[in-house]
Structure formats: C-alpha cells, structure tokens
Amino acid sequence: MDNRSISTWKLATRTLVVALGLTLAFLARAEPSAVEVGRVLQAVGKAFVGGELAQKGTPVIEGAQLSTGADGYLYIQTIDNGFLILRPRTEASVPLYRVDPKSPADSKFKFELKSGVARSVSGSAVAPARGNYRFNTPIAAIGVLGTDFTVSTDAETSKIIVSSGGVIVSGIGPGCSAESLGPCNVSSGQRLLASQTGVALEVKRGTMLPQAIKDMTQNPDSVAPPRADEPAKKGTDQTLIESSLNTQKVSLLQDARLAKLNTPQAIIWGRWQALADQAADLNLVGAMDQAKLFGLSPHFAALRSNNAQWLMPQETLVDFRLSDYRAQILDANNSAPQAASIENGKLQVNFANQSFNTSFDLRSSNQKINLYANGVVGTNGSLSNSSQFAIDSNTYVQGVLANPIGQSGQLAGYVFQSRLDASRVASGATLWAR
C-alpha cells in the first residue's frame, strides 16, 4: 500500500470513528427516559398507557401518552402519593416528573392535558417545589398553591375548578411560555381558591386573562362527572393544611405497614388515602408490587399477597369471625370524617353455590346502622357484589379469600361502601379469620 493509499485509509477511518461517535451521542440523547411517574390504581373501560390497554399496576413512565375512550377512566397514583385521574374521552401525558429527595425544592413536575377532563391532586413532593410545577392545556398554564383541582379543555376553551388549595392560571402567550415551569409571573394571571365556592376560571384561545364564571352547569365535573369510587375531594384548605402537618405521621405509618409486608401476610389491607386527621397506613403502590388488588374504594384497599394462595376448604359452609376493621362516615356537610365502630360482624361463605353473605352493625354518634351484602365468590377467591342496590344488599363489597402463609385455615378481607342518605357515605375495610 503506497503512502497516498495509507493516508486515504487513515482519513476514512477517522471519519468513520467521528461519524460513529456522533451517531452514538445522538442516540444517547434521543433515548427516551425510563423515569417512573407512578402506577395505575384502576382502569375502567377503554383506558390506555403508552398505547397499551392499562391494567391495575401498570407503570406510567415520563412522556407516556395517556388516553381514555368514551367509557374510560384512568386512575394513576404518583410516586409521592398524588393522583392524576382521566375521565372519558381524554388525552394527556406527564412529560416531566422528577422528585429530588436530597433537594426537595429542586423537584420538577409538568402535566399536559391535550383534551378532555382530568383531575390533579398534588403529591407530597410538590409542596416544597411549587415554583417548578406546571399543568398545561393547549391554551392555559396552571400553577399550584398545594392543590386538588379539575380541568376540562378542548382546542378553544379551558375551565378549571378547585376543590382544595388554590391555582394560578394564565393564558399561554407572550410572557407565559408553555415550556416554562411554575406559574406565569404576568399581570394577567388569575388566582382561584377552594374557598371561592361555585366559581370556575375560564380561558379562551387568544386571551391571556382568565375569566371567573359562576355558571357551573358546564364546569369540568358536569362535563365528565367523577365515578363513585374516585378518591374523595378534600374540600377545604384547612383539611389540606392538616394533611400537610400529618406528613411525617403518614410516612411513619406507611413505613410500618411496609415493614409488615416483609413478614408473611396473606391479606394486606388498610387505609391508603389520608383524610383530615385520618392518616394513611397503607402505601398502595408499594403493596401492589407484592400483592394483587381485589378491593378498592376511595380510601381503603384489600389485596392478596403474591406469596399466598387460595385452596377451597372441604366444608361447604364456612363462618368467619371479624378480626379487625377500619370504618368511617363522610358527611357532605362536614369536611371531617366521623369515626365509626363495627359490631356483631358476620361473614359466611357457601362454597357449594359460590356465594357469600355478610352483615355488621356500624355504630357512630349513638346511631347504629345495620349494613349487609350478598354476593359471589369467584374461582380465584374474590368476593364481590354488583352494588349496594344488589339483591339482599345495602352496601357494596369487594374483597378476597386467602390461606394464611405457612399455616392452615382461611382468611377474608373486604372493603365496603354504602350511601346512607343524600349527604352521608359509610366506608371502611374489614379483616376476617376462621
């Protein structure tokens, strides 16, 4: 090989190396992140994550496209115990969700609602980093003050209502970029607080200044009403403040519950959603890594450990005794839940016809209410009835049967919910044993 050929070969080699390096660098930059935003708590009807039909426990990754059909609902719990709930005919994504435990104020959050109706409940990591939180629609930029709010949008109009805390809303345009984080610091920004009952903010395309409206017939909850099992709204700023003050208590209780998960437990159950002074004692996302969800209500859950099994006993009829419970009554006229006790609990399972019946007395404030349900036992050990209005029922029940890990016998656990009257709803979770 002559000198000219050698020089040409060296030049070609260097060019190839440089090109390969640039290609690899580009691919590295273009590679999508795999940061987990949270997990699906419940998917109803046509609900999709990343183009795939969503199921309980489906991980939600930064940037994944989220969508629901005409009958779809998608409940997502974020890694810091916040919520993003999509109602029917909705498209959204979470392009950025970075929790920085070492420097909480540097955490960053961005949500994008393209169309439809979505509800956002801030997680615990948002409070110290509100300046880095943004919820965008095609025409509106929303910052938070520690918040539970619901948004509806199409290409021309966005509407926002607030259930707890407050929001700062601006139209996207000069001085308010969709690419920024935090509320827009422009004179056209408008605040809406939960204390401003019966008021929504409306932003129209081409305008920067949101308008306060009192016609609630077209607010987001009217456009796409929430399901009965959607997590309850906190309702007052005071509730939010109390919840924040209880953060350390909640964390300790959740750690204790997760520690218990490391010991053999066939049925994992408890309160997963804090309410006023009632702290959560179940980290539902963590539990779903180790167990399958069988019962879910706005505040309580019941799961069966992946290490447990269900073997049908030889007996036809099996009676269970009440071992433990959580119970409450929520009144629409009072933001704080009423503590309730359970007495005279009965649960009988008929394996011959795959049915169950259960009843108990719910006692609160010198009032005793008898709740009962009849339902079906699934081949996988599930317990359920269709609603509180099913035959021989006045409460809705979802739960599961299990065999104790490493022991003989049977266990049962279920969540219940019953509308007592126009303003009150009773709910809770129970654990049963033979």
C-alpha positions, 0 to 999 in steps of 0.5 A: 500500500503506497503512502497516498493509499495509507493516508486515504485509509487513515482519513476514512477511518477517522471519519468513520470513528467521528461519524460513529461517535456522533451517531452514538451521542445522538442516540444517547440523547434521543433515548427516551427516559425510563423515569417512573411517574407512578402506577395505575390504581384502576382502569375502567373501560377503554383506558390506555398507557403508552398505547397499551390497554392499562391494567391495575399496576401498570407503570406510567413512565415520563412522556407516556401518552395517556388516553381514555375512550368514551367509557374510560377512566384512568386512575394513576397514583404518583410516586409521592402519593398524588393522583392524576385521574382521566375521565372519558374521552381524554388525552394527556401525558406527564412529560416531566416528573422528577422528585429530588429527595436530597433537594426537595425544592429542586423537584420538577413536575409538568402535566399536559392535558391535550383534551378532555377532563382530568383531575390533579391532586398534588403529591407530597413532593410538590409542596416544597417545589411549587415554583417548578410545577406546571399543568398545561392545556393547549391554551392555559398554564396552571400553577399550584398553591398545594392543590386538588383541582379539575380541568376540562379543555378542548382546542378553544376553551379551558375551565378549571375548578378547585376543590382544595388549595388554590391555582394560578392560571394564565393564558399561554402567550407572550410572557407565559411560555408553555415550556416554562415551569411554575406559574406565569409571573404576568399581570394577567394571571388569575388566582382561584381558591377552594374557598371561592365556592361555585366559581370556575376560571375560564380561558379562551384561545387568544386571551391571556386573562382568565375569566371567573364564571359562576355558571357551573352547569358546564364546569369540568365535573358536569362535563365528565362527572367523577365515578363513585369510587374516585378518591374523595375531594378534600374540600377545604384548605384547612383539611389540606393544611392538616394533611400537610402537618400529618406528613411525617405521621403518614410516612411513619405509618406507611413505613410500618405497614411496609415493614409488615409486608416483609413478614408473611401476610396473606391479606394486606389491607388498610387505609391508603388515602389520608383524610383530615386527621385520618392518616394513611397506613397503607402505601398502595403502590408499594403493596401492589408490587407484592400483592394483587388488588381485589378491593378498592374504594376511595380510601381503603384497599384489600389485596392478596399477597403474591406469596399466598394462595387460595385452596377451597376448604372441604366444608361447604359452609364456612363462618368467619369471625371479624378480626379487625376493621377500619370504618368511617362516615363522610358527611357532605356537610362536614369536611371531617370524617366521623369515626365509626365502630363495627359490631356483631360482624358476620361473614359466611361463605357457601362454597357449594353455590359460590356465594357469600353473605355478610352483615355488621352493625356500624355504630357512630354518634349513638346511631347504629346502622345495620349494613349487609351484602350478598354476593359471589365468590369467584374461582380465584377467591374474590368476593364481590357484589354488583352494588349496594342496590344488589339483591339482599344488599345495602352496601357494596363489597369487594374483597378476597379469600386467602390461606394464611402463609405457612399455616392452615385455615382461611382468611377474608378481607373486604372493603365496603361502601354504602350511601346512607342518605343524600349527604352521608357515605359509610366506608371502611375495610374489614379483616376476617379469620376462621 
